[in-house]
Amino acid sequence: MKKRIVVWIGAAAIAFAVMCLGGCVFFMQNDVPPASLTSGPDSVIPGGGGEITASNTAEYEFTPDRSGIWLFRMTVTNDSFSNLEIINSEGGFVANKDGRLGDYHSFIAEHLDAGRTYTINAVKQTYAAGTPGDYTLSVSLAEEIPGGGGEVYVDEITVYTFTPDRSGEWTFRTYDNGDCDPSLVVYEPDGGLSVYDNDGAGDRNALLTERLEEGTMYLVNVYMKLYEQGSYTLSVEFSG
């Protein structure tokens, strides 16, 4: 009788030990913090920028190879709404925009530092559960208008950098191709200057003349009204 009791107690102890071990293993597995989101090669945006097409909300990592004004565009299909945000390595918000492009697309122009890692959250929301469709996220460095001025062809909302080679009055003007109504904003990244025009040149073209300082970088934002598509030319000239 005693032997049977000892055997029974021994078996129970072994079973209890196995349960504890399993519970401990389960606890350890669930106590590990979740890993960063990975979605194949699209989880990291190359340092020189690029374009990604995806279907679901995703978190991307971006470490720019150059300091400067970087442009982020998120375009979505019908029945979708986009939200785009940039977070720095300390967890602070750098920018957060939604629907700025019209048709529920998003656009951000922001100065980022080379070698610093940022998190790009691309959020796609749909009006009906299960609505299919992809979005495209493109990342590029803002193009530069030569310091002496010039002309550039524009067919989408964008931002250019402009560092004048002399101080004085500079004139910015759009020439549309008859199928859009462009607007124009010239501003300093720190908010020191911000001027806007829509139809100052007549015929739905924008015109701005402003005193700018040599060696100071300005941002030139050119865009069309919501839901419009078309193309136009942006001219930048020194006017004295």
N, C-alpha and C positions, 0 to 999 in steps of 0.2 A: 504493500500500500504506500509506504513511504517513497519507494522508488518511483511509483507513478506520479506522485505529487511533485517530486523533484523534477521529473521529466517535463511535466505540464508547466511548471514554473519556468523551467529553462526555455521551453518553446515560446512561452508568452514573452519572456524577456527579449528573445531574439526578434520576435515580431514587433515588439515595442521599439527596439533599437532601429529596425528597418524603417518603421514609420517615422521615427525622429529624424533619421538620416534623410529620408525622402522629403520630410517637411523642411529640414535645414537647407537641402539643395533647392527646394522650391522657393524658400525665402530668399536665398542668395540670388537666384535668377531674377526674381521680381524686384530685388533691392537695387539692381544695377540701373543707373539712369539711362533713358532711351538714347540711342545713338543719333547723331545728326542725320537729317533726311538725306537719303541717297536715292537717286532715280536714274542710275546708269551714268553715262558720260555727260548728261545734261545737268548734273548737279553742280558742276564747276564751269563757270564761264571763262574762256581764255583771257589772259591778261591784256590782250590787244583788242578785246571785244569780239562780237560775233552775233549769230542769230540762232535762236532755239525755237522749235515748234513742239508744243506739248498739248495735252488734253486736260490735265487736272492742275489744281492749285499746287504750287511747288515752291521750295526754298532753294535758292542758288547761292553759291559762293563766288565772289569776284574780287581778285587782287589786281588792280590796274598796274600796267607796266610803265605808265607815265602819269605824272600829275597834270591835271587840267580839267576842263569842263567836259564831263561825260554825259551822253544822251541815252536815255532809256525809253524805249517805245514798247508798249504792250498793246497789240491789236487783237481783237476778239471777233468771233463769228456772230451771226445773228442770235438773238435771244440770250445774249451773255452780257455781263457787266464786269469790268476789270478794276482792280485796285492794285497799285504798285507802291512798294515802300522799300527804302534803303536804311539799313541799320549798321552802325559802325561796330568795330571790334569790342567796344566797351558796353555795347547794348543800347546806345543812345540813338534816337531817330535822327536821320540825316534829312530825309524827305519822305512825304507820303502824299500821293496824288491818285485821284480816280476820275475817269471819264473826261479828262481835260482835252482829249483830241476830238471829242464829238463821237457819235455812234458808239459811246461807252468805251472808247479806248483810253489809255493812260499815257502820259508823257512827263518825264522828269529831266531837267538839265541841272546838274550839280557838280561842284568842284570836288574831286576826290584825289587823295594823295597816293602816289606811287608806292607800291610795296605794302600798303595797308589793306587788310582783308575786310570786306563788307559783305553783309548778308542781303540778298535781294529776294524779297517775298513777292511772288506773282500770284495774286488771288483772282480766281475766275469764279464768278457767281452766275447762276442761271435762273431765269424766271420760272422755269418748270423743272421739276426733279427729273434728272436723267436726260436733259437736253443735250444732244451730241454737239460736237464741234471743237476745233482746236483753237489755240491762241499762238501768236508769234511774239517772242521777246527778242528785241534787237538792242545791242549795246555798241556804241561807237563814240569815238572822241570827236568833239565839235570841230568843224572845219574853221579855218582862220581866213578872214578877209585881209588881203595885203594892207600893210600900214599906209600905203598911199591911196587906198581906195580901189574901186574896180566894180565889176558886175558878176553876179552869180545867178545861176538858174535854180529855181525853187519849184518843187512839185509836192511838198508836204510840209507840215509844221516842223520847224527846226530852230536851232539856235546857232549863231555864228559868234566867234570871238573877233574883236576888232581892237587893235592897239595902234592909234594914229601915230604917224611919224612926225607930226607937227601939231602945235596947239592952234586952235581957231575954230571957225564955224565949219561944221561938216553936215552935208545934206544926204539924207537917206530917202530913197524913193522906189516904189514898186511900179512895174509895168506889167499889167496882167494880159493874158492872151484872149480876153473876152469871155472867159467862162468861170471866173471866180471873183471874190471880193477880199483881197488880202488886207491884213492889218499888220501893224509894225510897232514894236516896243524896243527902245534902247535903254539899257540900264546898267548900273554897276553891280557886281556880285554882292557888295556889302550894303546895297540899298542907298548909296549916296546920290545917285541920279536915276530917275525913272520917268521916261516920257513916252506917250502913246499917240498914235494917229491911225485913222481908218480910211477916210475919204478926202484927206487934205489936198491931194493932187488932182482931184476930179476924176470922173469916169471910174469910180470905185477903186481908185489907187491911193496908197498911203504916202504921206510926205512929212518928213521931220527934218528940221534944221536946228542944230544944237551945238553949243560950244563944248568941245572936248579937249582934254589935256594930253599933250604928247607923253607917250610912255605908259599911260593908264589903260588897263584892259577894260573894255566894255562888252556887254553881251547884246547881240542883236537878235531878237525873237521875231520871226516872221511866220504868220499862220493865216489860214482861211477860216471863214465862219463855220459854225457847226454844220455837219452833214454835206459840206461842199467838197468838190474835187476839181482840180485844175492845176495850172502852172503859171508862173510869172517870173519876171526878172527883178532882182534887187540891185539897185545902183547906189554906190557910195562915192561921194565926191567932196573934195575940199572946196569950200566956197568963200574962204577969206577970213 
